[in-house]
């Protein structure tokens, strides 16, 4: 059917804990080319990252392959992946897995 994109297989590579104690990486198979992105929550970001010099403020540069969600689950990862795929943004939101 014209205009329909086939969903790409993926794996959730890290445990999803509550509270989240580290980011969760997801690998997506683009037909033999594997790419990845990662998910984090605002709470996780508040407890990690570099310090802005002279402050108690955390710094995150917001990479395109970093997805921030208020709550994380396998269902949320799948829904975000589907949304990015449908919008044609999935390749742009991932980086090659080396």
C-alpha positions as MATLAB code, in Angstrom:
seq = 'XXXXXXXXXXXXXXXXXXXXXXXXXXXXXXXXXXXXXXXXXXXXXXXXXXXXXXXXXXXXXXXXXXXXXXXXXXXXXXXXXXXXXXXXXXXXXXXXXX';
ca = [
       0.000    0.000    0.000;
       1.439    3.362   -1.020;
       2.494    5.670    1.824;
       2.577    2.998    4.519;
       5.882    2.619    6.325;
       6.778   -0.793    7.696;
       7.692   -0.649   11.375;
      11.304   -1.499   12.063;
      12.333   -4.100   14.663;
      13.864   -2.774   17.855;
      15.212   -3.859   21.214;
      15.139   -2.144   24.587;
      18.729   -2.663   25.704;
      18.541   -1.579   29.355;
      16.300   -2.295   32.312;
      13.536    0.212   32.983;
      13.604    0.917   36.706;
      11.351    3.054   38.884;
      12.769    5.468   39.720;
      14.937    5.534   36.609;
      18.587    5.356   37.682;
      20.154    5.514   34.214;
      19.087    6.233   30.676;
      17.519    3.440   28.634;
      19.058    2.712   25.245;
      16.993    1.384   22.352;
      18.496   -0.202   19.224;
      16.544   -0.063   15.969;
      17.339   -2.264   12.970;
      17.127   -0.291    9.727;
      17.433   -3.351    7.491;
      20.879   -4.431    8.626;
      22.000   -0.957    9.699;
      21.581   -0.650   13.441;
      21.031    2.760   14.998;
      20.207    3.779   18.552;
      18.604    6.436   20.704;
      18.071    6.757   24.436;
      15.304    7.739   26.808;
      15.533    9.693   30.064;
      13.190   11.399   32.500;
      13.467   14.919   33.929;
      14.134   13.373   37.354;
      17.079   11.401   35.978;
      18.473   14.463   34.226;
      18.238   16.453   37.474;
      20.549   13.914   39.119;
      23.114   13.528   36.314;
      25.132   15.572   33.878;
      27.864   18.169   34.071;
      27.656   21.162   36.369;
      27.415   24.684   35.024;
      30.647   26.181   36.447;
      30.111   27.932   39.762;
      26.539   26.656   40.211;
      24.545   23.678   41.405;
      22.774   23.520   38.021;
      23.041   20.435   35.790;
      23.788   20.853   32.078;
      22.477   18.653   29.251;
      23.030   19.670   25.654;
      19.922   17.903   24.344;
      21.255   15.579   21.680;
      18.786   14.680   18.891;
      18.970   11.017   19.900;
      17.957   11.832   23.508;
      14.224   11.502   24.141;
      12.914   12.960   27.414;
       9.583   11.684   28.724;
       7.890   12.374   32.045;
       7.428    8.650   32.740;
       9.114    5.683   31.069;
       7.818    2.216   30.224;
       8.083   -0.225   27.328;
       4.665    0.997   26.173;
       5.866    4.610   26.120;
       9.029    3.648   24.213;
       6.931    1.825   21.621;
       4.486    4.732   21.269;
       7.289    7.285   20.830;
       9.043    5.028   18.313;
       5.813    4.645   16.342;
       5.230    8.411   16.360;
       8.761    9.156   15.139;
       8.459    6.440   12.489;
       5.086    7.727   11.229;
       6.463   11.276   11.013;
       9.525   10.084    9.089;
      11.830   11.296   11.893;
      13.159    7.992   13.239;
      16.430    7.970   11.270;
      17.115   11.614   12.196;
      16.519   10.876   15.900;
      18.993    7.977   16.000;
      22.747    7.615   15.580;
      24.693    4.722   14.034;
      25.532    1.883   16.411;
      29.241    1.236   16.213;
];
